[in-house]
Amino acid sequence: MFKRLCNIPLTLFCVSILTFLLIRLVPVEPAEVMLRMAHTAPTEESLDAMRARLGTDQPLIMQYVTWIRGVIQLDFGTSFVSKQAVATDLFAKLPATALLACVSFLLTVLISIPLGVMNVLTKSRLLKIVGQFFALCCVSVPVFWLGFLFIYVGSLKWGLFPSHGMGTWQHLFLPALTLAIPTIGLFSQLIQQTIVELQQTSFMHYARVRGVKNRTLIKYYAQHLLLRLLPLLVVTFGSLIGGAIVVEQVFSWPGLGRYLIESVINRDYPVIQAYVMMIACCYCVLTLLGDIAQQALDPRLRLKEVSR
């Protein structure tokens, strides 16, 4: 566990370098975008003045050192577009994305667990085929297409839900369901596979031979399912936050994902860099918490950690 904790700063350092370099490979520079947004002709003089104003006229190494020094102090710089602190803008958008991710995560758990268990316990071959086909479609269908389909059916055709914006629970349902469906397909397949593997283990056969009650068997299944799926559940929550970009854009949800798209279009380097670093930190912390929780629930993992 100590090694994993020490690997987090190294991981974030590598992410910061890659993010800093990759976004500067985009052909159009921020100075030109800012001038065009201000309806100013991008002449050499105006470009030089804008570069000096934005600080992009300095050598790359100096730009990186200045930026990473601020990141260490939790100062992500100032947005090129809004002229406000990037941290202020990000934390203003974070609650909307966190709400969307939490509801999507809840839908994932409530739908995938019964679906996976049903696919194992049902004796109908037709129901098994339908359940597996549904899970496969959930994983395969593109999220943006699914979002447009829900807007067409749920908003334009039936008029049950708003097509965009944020407000009541009706505004939240369609984007949350769109974000959750790929994860539902993945988790239902994993739950089905895990239960099948547990049914074939020797201790489950022995428990059934001994005549252990079904209530106790269900408890065993739940414990082992939790141990196997807990790390993935924790990481999935982070992926829902980071993967909400397309869904927020389709449904005009005022969260981090839509803010990132706008920043990419406007070449707002500080916002893009801060967003990537925040998502990387989220993944690292959630992965560590998942490992800690798994070790707390499974003594065998603690013994392996001590033996190392």
C-alpha positions, 0 to 999 in steps of 0.5 A: 500500500505504501508503494501505491501511495508513493506512485501517485506523485509520479503518476501525476507528474507524468500526466502533467508533462503529457498534458502540457505537451500534447495540447500544444501540438494543436495547430491553432494557438490560443493567441489567434483564437482570442483575437478572432473572438475579439473580432481583431485581425491576427496580425504579427503585432497583435499576435505578439502582444496577445502571446505576451499577455497570455504568457505563451511567448516564453520557452516551453520549459519556463511555461511548464515550471510556472504552471506546475509550481502553481499546481503544487500550490493549488493555483491552476492559473487564470482562464484565457476566456473568462479571466477568472481563476480556473479553480473557481470555474471548475469548482463552480461546474463540479456539483452538476457533474458530481450529481450526474455521476452519482445518479448514474452510479446509483442506476448502474447498481440498481439495474446491473445487479438484478440483471446479472443475477437474473441471467444466471438464475433463470432457467429460460434459455430465451430470457438468458439470450435476451439478457445477454443481448441487452448487456451486449447492446449496452456496451456496444451502442455509442453514448452520443447516439443513445443520447440523441435517441433518448431526446427524440423518444423521451422529449420530442416524441413523448414529451416526458422529459426536457431535452436540455438544461438542468433543473428538476429530476426530469432534466436529470433522468435522461442524461443520467440513464444515458451515462449509466447504460454502458456501465450497466452492460459491463457490470451485468456481464461481470456479475454473471461471470462472477456468480458462475465462477463462484458456483463452480468453486469447491467450497460452494459445492461443499456448502450445498452438500452440507445442506447450508441454507439458501440465506447463508449461500446468498450471503456468501455470494454477496460477500465474494461479489463485493470483494471482486467488484469493489475496486471496479465500482470505485474506479467506475465512479471516477470514470463516470465523472471523467466520461460525462463529457459527451453526455453533458454536451448532448444534453447541454448539462452545465458541468465540467464536461461541457466546460472542457469542450468549450475550453478545447474549442477556445484553446484555453490551456489552463482550463484543459490542464487543470481538468486533466489533472483533477480527473487524474487525481480523482482516479488515483485517489479512488483507486487507492481507496478501492484497494484499502477497502478491499484489503479491509474486507479480505484478510488474505490480501492483508497477509499478502501485503505483509509478506511482501 
